[in-house]
Structure formats: structure tokens, C-alpha cells
Amino acid sequence: MTPLYKPYMPADLPEIDNILHSGALAYGRWGRLLEKSLKDFIGCEEDVLVVNSYTAALQVMLAAIGVEPGDEIIASPQCCLASTQPLATYGAKVIWADINPQRGTLDPDSVERKISSRTKLIFHNHHCSYPGFIDEINEIGHRHGIPVVDDCIEAFGAKYKGKLLGNLGTDVTTLSFQTVRLPNTIDGGAVIFKDKSFYQRAVRMRDLGVDRTTFRDNIGEINPYSDVPTMGYGVTMNEICSYVGYTQMLDIPDLLDRQRDNAKKWREELSEETGVCFLDTTDIEPAYWVFGLLVDDKLASIKKFREKGWHASGVHVPNTFYSRFGNQGEFPGVNEFYARFHAIPSGWWVDK
């Protein structure tokens, strides 16, 4: 059966052995090269900060922009638990907004209604690599003085109005390089801050709060005068993972082209299928991590695709199902989308 997800790995990684025996395994040359390659690919002016997991990316992001335990974060319940659990674990109160059932992403009107004096952040998930209503959500955040995060856990390489996510002027963009993402660093993540001061804080926070330019004195001893003024995490990305990610970046344009070509073929194949609709793609060009469908009979459709050798799946369960986040009422858009949505494989490995 053709899988819905599959980790990508280059056929040749010639520097692995050299790195393993170099004595330099912590964040260094390859980490900086990965950050530069990401910045160059996305085309953003801001620096990219890589860390060793997506959870770490969210922790560093929240700390850098000053989110405190008890602050409210508006988010979509129709997304990966890896996006929302870290917010709650950090101590924030996750407030669900409803979604647009034709896209699977935050409904701007619902976001507007959920804003309160306690709202610290709008966390805008781009479901299964289909970007949401970015201009509308960013305008709401700007008007209320609330930062917006583009949650690109599944959306690396996706475009909105012709520009790659991460290069749209959103306050913060978070990226995942977990095993089944493109690129993958075996595990990892990254953050892009529009505000340079947040980036500078985050650089220290990912490395225990220390300033590496002053941490050692002229004989290599820890400098007692180098202060640690902020909280910090030990979440720098190691050189093996950084090298794997950097090498994959060389292949990313071709891999994304393959996925978009597969999506085009699916559209042609299914355009006359009864009871099947495609997701709304107005103003967007998904990365087609998966190819999404809206169907009249979800279970029957999943079974039919699997019988034909395609591993169809609903991908995510609405996070409203989890008691972790408390009972926040009904969300009609979420209910409609979840009842109809499932995905089929369109990744770089699909060649049928």
C-alpha cells in the first residue's frame, strides 16, 4: 500500500562519518549552514533559528515573545496535537476558535469573537500544508495588538498569494523538521521572528540563556561576569541532524515539484468522482504534504482508497476530543470538516 507519509533521506550523506569523529557534535558549522539555506530558500530577511524539536521551537518562541502561564492563546482544534499540547504544557490557556469547513483552517470571524483582554497570541495552523486566511488573521492581530504565529508544522514550502510561508510579514513563523516533514532533520524545528529583539532573546534561550560571545574568558574558563538574565533551554540542534537537514535542502525544490505534480494528477483523476470535493485553494498553493478531500461518506471513501492500495486517513482528530483542553462547547465548522475530510498520498514517493 502506498503510504500517506514517508521520511525522506538523501541517498548519499558523505560527511556523516567525518562529523561523528570530528569532536564537534554540538550546534556549529552545519547548524549555521542549515539556517542560511532555510533563509535563502524562503527568501525572508529575518534570520532563521533552528532547534532540536518542534516542541522546543514552540517553547523558545513562547518564552521569547513573553507569554506567561495563564495567558490565552487562540488556536484551531483541527490540527496536530504536536502543535497544541506544547502550548498547554507551557502553561498557556488554549482557547479554541472555529474553522472554515472548506479549508480546515481558522475562521477569521470566529477568531475575532474569541479575543479577550487576556489574549496574548493567535496561533494560526495551516492544516495539512493548506495555508489559511493569512491576511485576514494578521489584520485582526495587528488591529488588536496581538502577535500572530503561522504554525507551519505541515506547511513548509506552501505559498500564499505567490509567496512562501515564512516570508509574509507574519510576526512569527514556526517550522517542523520532524521525521515525516520536508525537510526532516530526523527531529527538529525552527522559528522565524519578524521582531529582531525576539530573535536575539531566542538565540540565548535555546542555549540555556547564555551569551556564547562572552561565556568563556581568554583562557577558556567560564566567565563569572557573563550574566544569564533570562530563562533558557538546552535545545540547540546537533551537527548530525543539521547536516542531514542541510543536505535535504538541496533536494527540496524537486521534491515539492513532485508533490504538486501528484496533486494535479489527483485532481484530474477525481474531478468527475461523485460525492468528492476538493479543498478551497483560493490564493494558496499548498505543499501537498498530503492531498485533501471532502467526501460525503468518509469511512466508505477511506476504505475504497485503501482497497485500491492508497493509505487514506483522516490525519488528525479534533483536539476538542481531548479532556486536556477542557470542554469549550461546540464548533460547527470543526464538526463539518472532520466529518468530511480525509487525505490521500501525494508525497514525493508517489509514482503510480
Secondary structure as GFF3:
##gff-version 3
##sequence-region A 1 352
A	DSSP	alpha_helix	16	20	.	.	.	ID=ss1
A	DSSP	alpha_helix	29	42	.	.	.	ID=ss2
A	DSSP	beta_strand	48	51	.	.	.	ID=ss3
A	DSSP	alpha_helix	54	65	.	.	.	ID=ss4
A	DSSP	beta_strand	72	75	.	.	.	ID=ss5
A	DSSP	alpha_helix	81	90	.	.	.	ID=ss6
A	DSSP	beta_strand	93	96	.	.	.	ID=ss7
A	DSSP	alpha_helix	108	114	.	.	.	ID=ss8
A	DSSP	beta_strand	119	125	.	.	.	ID=ss9
A	DSSP	three_ten_helix	127	129	.	.	.	ID=ss10
A	DSSP	alpha_helix	134	144	.	.	.	ID=ss11
A	DSSP	beta_strand	148	152	.	.	.	ID=ss12
A	DSSP	beta_strand	159	160	.	.	.	ID=ss13
A	DSSP	beta_strand	163	164	.	.	.	ID=ss14
A	DSSP	beta_strand	172	176	.	.	.	ID=ss15
A	DSSP	beta_strand	189	193	.	.	.	ID=ss16
A	DSSP	alpha_helix	196	205	.	.	.	ID=ss17
A	DSSP	alpha_helix	239	249	.	.	.	ID=ss18
A	DSSP	alpha_helix	252	270	.	.	.	ID=ss19
A	DSSP	beta_strand	276	278	.	.	.	ID=ss20
A	DSSP	beta_strand	284	285	.	.	.	ID=ss21
A	DSSP	beta_strand	291	295	.	.	.	ID=ss22
A	DSSP	alpha_helix	298	307	.	.	.	ID=ss23
A	DSSP	three_ten_helix	319	321	.	.	.	ID=ss24
A	DSSP	three_ten_helix	323	325	.	.	.	ID=ss25
A	DSSP	alpha_helix	332	340	.	.	.	ID=ss26
A	DSSP	beta_strand	341	344	.	.	.	ID=ss27
###
